[in-house]
């Protein structure tokens, strides 16, 4: 069993990005600039955005953080998006999700200029991915694909089961894994209403778990030698931690790991690669 170290891989990629940015700037090019829009004070979102700002520093990017309170009007947020679309110095920007209930998330996503949509959520980028055209790929699926490539894990012709069908991970991951130029795998997408879910998983060479249910994938669902990618990050109470919680994946790690050829831990697996992919998308936008 080999552990897939997302933290080390992300650090390596950020060093590569920083070197490239130095070359671009030395040749008279522009320093890439990423902006983040944060609404309210959700703990998870605060942490993500803080890590994104930190990653920008490591990559040699400029970063801007625009904050709004929970009660911001949808019209205010839309006018902020319009302003960022027009700002020639900003190469890419993200609006951190989830947004408060009174704001239509889809409306905000669709207002973002697809050329600055480094999260890869705009319908145009989603469509470009589906049809194999160049565009911005959603950060978590891109991070997973990068890990598989960097660890030289064979995906072509393999049976890949994806657990979860969200717009952020499940659906774009399925697109990536089935496309010839990326995963070139045979893909099955399972979800909460799938029948014979265990049987489907037991046939898989690669399982990508993005279902948001702690310890959902157990040893009886995994065939020996499978590759298991755990996207889950659920906060579960843990009195032994200073924070009072720990991050738990969708995979019951201790019992599944001995069966695998490769497995990602939580934390330290897919998480760091998500932010790293956002940096790759921002560099692409700047270019």
C-alpha positions in Angstrom: 0.0 0.0 0.0 1.4 3.4 -1.0 0.1 6.6 0.5 -0.6 9.4 -2.0 0.9 12.5 -0.4 -1.1 15.5 -1.6 0.7 17.9 0.7 4.1 17.1 -0.8 2.8 17.0 -4.4 1.1 20.4 -3.9 4.3 21.9 -2.4 6.3 20.7 -5.4 3.8 22.1 -7.9 3.7 25.5 -6.1 7.5 25.7 -6.3 7.2 25.0 -10.1 4.6 27.7 -10.4 6.7 30.2 -8.4 9.7 29.5 -10.7 7.6 30.1 -13.8 6.2 33.4 -12.3 9.7 34.6 -11.7 10.6 33.9 -15.3 7.4 35.7 -16.6 8.1 38.8 -14.4 11.8 38.8 -15.3 10.8 38.8 -19.0 8.7 41.9 -18.4 5.4 40.0 -18.0 2.6 40.7 -15.5 2.5 39.1 -12.0 -0.7 36.9 -11.8 -3.4 38.3 -9.6 -6.2 36.2 -7.9 -9.1 37.8 -6.1 -11.4 36.0 -3.7 -14.9 37.2 -2.6 -15.9 36.1 0.9 -19.5 36.5 2.2 -20.1 36.1 6.0 -17.9 34.3 8.5 -18.4 30.6 7.9 -15.5 28.8 9.6 -14.7 26.4 6.7 -14.8 29.2 4.2 -12.6 31.4 6.3 -10.0 28.6 6.5 -10.2 27.9 2.7 -9.7 31.6 1.8 -6.9 32.0 4.2 -5.1 29.0 2.7 -5.7 30.4 -0.8 -4.1 33.8 0.1 -1.2 31.9 1.6 -0.8 29.8 -1.6 -0.8 33.0 -3.7 2.2 34.2 -1.6 4.0 30.9 -2.1 3.4 31.1 -5.9 4.4 34.7 -6.3 0.9 35.9 -7.1 -0.8 39.0 -6.1 -4.0 38.4 -4.1 -7.0 40.5 -3.1 -9.7 39.6 -0.6 -13.1 41.3 -0.8 -15.4 40.8 2.2 -19.1 41.2 2.6 -21.4 40.6 5.6 -24.0 37.8 5.6 -26.8 40.3 4.8 -25.2 41.6 1.6 -27.8 42.2 -1.2 -27.6 40.0 -4.3 -27.4 43.1 -6.4 -24.3 44.3 -4.4 -22.6 41.0 -5.0 -23.5 41.1 -8.7 -22.0 44.6 -9.1 -18.8 43.4 -7.3 -18.6 40.5 -9.8 -19.1 42.9 -12.7 -16.3 45.2 -11.4 -13.9 42.2 -11.1 -14.8 41.2 -14.7 -13.8 44.7 -15.9 -10.6 45.0 -13.8 -7.8 44.3 -16.2 -5.3 43.7 -13.4 -7.3 40.7 -12.0 -6.6 37.5 -14.0 -9.0 35.3 -12.1 -11.3 35.4 -9.2 -13.5 33.1 -7.0 -16.7 33.7 -5.1 -16.4 31.4 -2.1 -19.3 29.0 -1.7 -21.7 28.4 0.0 -23.4 31.7 -0.1 -26.2 32.8 2.3 -29.7 31.4 1.5 -31.1 34.6 0.1 -28.6 34.7 -2.7 -29.0 32.7 -5.9 -25.6 31.0 -6.2 -26.2 30.0 -9.9 -26.9 33.6 -10.8 -23.6 34.7 -9.2 -21.7 31.9 -11.0 -23.2 32.8 -14.4 -22.3 36.4 -13.9 -18.5 35.6 -13.7 -16.6 36.1 -17.0 -15.7 32.5 -18.1 -12.1 33.7 -18.9 -11.7 34.6 -15.2 -13.6 31.7 -13.8 -10.7 29.9 -12.2 -13.0 27.7 -10.1 -14.3 26.2 -13.4 -18.0 26.5 -12.3 -19.4 28.7 -15.1 -21.6 26.7 -17.5 -19.3 27.7 -20.4 -16.3 26.0 -18.7 -18.4 23.0 -17.7 -19.6 22.7 -21.3 -16.0 23.0 -22.6 -14.9 20.2 -20.3 -17.8 18.0 -21.4 -16.9 18.5 -25.1 -13.1 18.2 -24.6 -12.3 21.9 -25.4 -9.7 23.8 -23.4 -11.1 25.8 -20.5 -10.9 25.9 -16.7 -11.4 22.6 -15.0 -13.0 22.6 -11.5 -10.1 22.6 -8.9 -10.8 19.4 -7.0 -11.2 17.1 -10.0 -8.1 18.7 -11.6 -6.2 18.1 -8.3 -7.2 14.4 -8.3 -6.2 13.9 -12.0 -2.9 15.6 -11.3 -2.2 13.2 -8.3 -3.0 10.2 -10.5 -0.7 11.5 -13.2 2.2 12.4 -10.8 2.0 8.9 -9.2 2.0 7.3 -12.6 -1.2 5.5 -11.8 -2.6 3.8 -14.9 -6.1 5.0 -15.7 -6.6 4.1 -19.4 -9.1 1.3 -19.8 -9.5 0.9 -16.0 -12.9 0.7 -14.3 -13.4 3.8 -12.3 -16.3 4.2 -9.8 -17.2 7.7 -8.6 -19.3 8.0 -5.5 -21.3 11.3 -5.7 -22.7 13.4 -8.5 -22.2 17.0 -7.3 -21.5 19.8 -9.8 -18.3 20.5 -8.0 -16.7 17.1 -7.8 -18.7 14.1 -9.1 -19.9 15.2 -12.5 -16.7 17.0 -13.6 -14.6 14.1 -12.3 -16.6 11.7 -14.4 -16.1 13.9 -17.5 -12.3 13.9 -16.8 -11.9 10.2 -16.2 -13.9 9.2 -19.3 -12.2 11.6 -21.8 -9.5 10.2 -24.0 -7.0 12.9 -23.4 -7.3 12.7 -19.6 -8.4 9.5 -17.7 -9.5 7.4 -20.7 -11.3 5.1 -18.2 -14.6 3.2 -18.1 -16.6 5.3 -15.6 -19.6 4.5 -13.4 -21.2 7.2 -11.3 -23.0 6.0 -8.1 -25.0 8.0 -5.6 -27.4 7.6 -2.7 -30.1 6.0 -4.9 -27.8 3.6 -6.7 -28.7 -0.1 -6.4 -25.9 -2.7 -6.0 -23.5 0.0 -4.8 -21.2 -2.4 -3.1 -21.0 -4.7 -6.1 -20.2 -1.7 -8.4 -17.4 -0.6 -6.0 -16.0 -4.1 -5.7 -15.4 -4.3 -9.4 -13.6 -0.9 -9.5 -9.9 -0.5 -10.2 -10.2 3.1 -9.0 -12.7 4.4 -6.5 -13.2 8.2 -6.1 -15.3 8.9 -3.0 -17.0 12.3 -2.9 -20.3 11.5 -1.2 -19.8 13.6 2.0 -20.6 10.7 4.4 -17.8 9.9 6.9 -16.5 6.3 6.8 -19.0 5.4 4.0 -16.5 3.2 2.1 -15.7 0.0 4.0 -13.3 -2.9 3.4 -16.1 -5.1 1.9 -16.6 -2.5 -0.9 -13.0 -2.5 -2.1 -11.2 -5.2 -4.2 -7.5 -5.9 -3.4 -5.1 -3.7 -5.3 -7.6 -0.9 -6.0 -6.7 2.8 -6.0 -8.8 4.8 -3.5 -9.1 8.6 -3.7 -11.0 10.1 -0.7 -12.5 13.5 -1.3 -14.5 13.6 1.9 -13.8 16.2 4.5 -16.4 16.2 7.2 -15.8 17.8 10.6 -16.6 15.1 13.3 -16.5 15.9 17.0 -13.2 14.8 18.7 -12.7 15.8 22.4 -9.0 14.9 22.2 -8.3 17.8 19.7 -7.9 21.4 20.7 -10.3 22.5 18.0 -12.9 19.9 19.3 -13.2 18.2 15.9 -11.2 16.3 13.4 -11.5 16.0 9.6 -12.9 12.7 8.5 -12.9 11.2 5.0 -15.6 9.2 3.2 -13.3 6.1 3.5 -12.9 4.0 6.6 -9.1 4.4 6.3 -7.8 1.9 8.8 -9.7 -1.0 7.4 -9.6 0.0 3.7 -5.9 1.1 3.4 -4.3 -2.4 3.8 -6.3 -3.6 0.7 -5.2 -0.7 -1.6 -2.3 -0.3 -4.0 -2.7 3.5 -3.5 -4.8 5.6 -1.1 -5.1 9.3 -0.2 -5.2 10.2 3.5 -7.6 12.8 5.0 -6.3 15.4 5.7 -3.2 15.7 3.5 -4.5 14.0 0.3 -6.9 15.7 -2.1 -7.4 18.9 0.0 -4.0 20.6 -0.6 -4.3 19.7 -4.3 -7.6 21.6 -4.7 -5.9 24.9 -3.7 -2.9 24.0 -5.8 -5.2 23.5 -8.9 -6.7 26.9 -8.3 -3.1 28.3 -8.6 -2.6 26.4 -11.8 -5.8 27.8 -13.2 -4.9 31.3 -12.2 -1.5 31.0 -13.9 -3.3 29.7 -17.0 -5.7 32.7 -16.8 -2.8 35.1 -16.5 -1.0 33.6 -19.5 
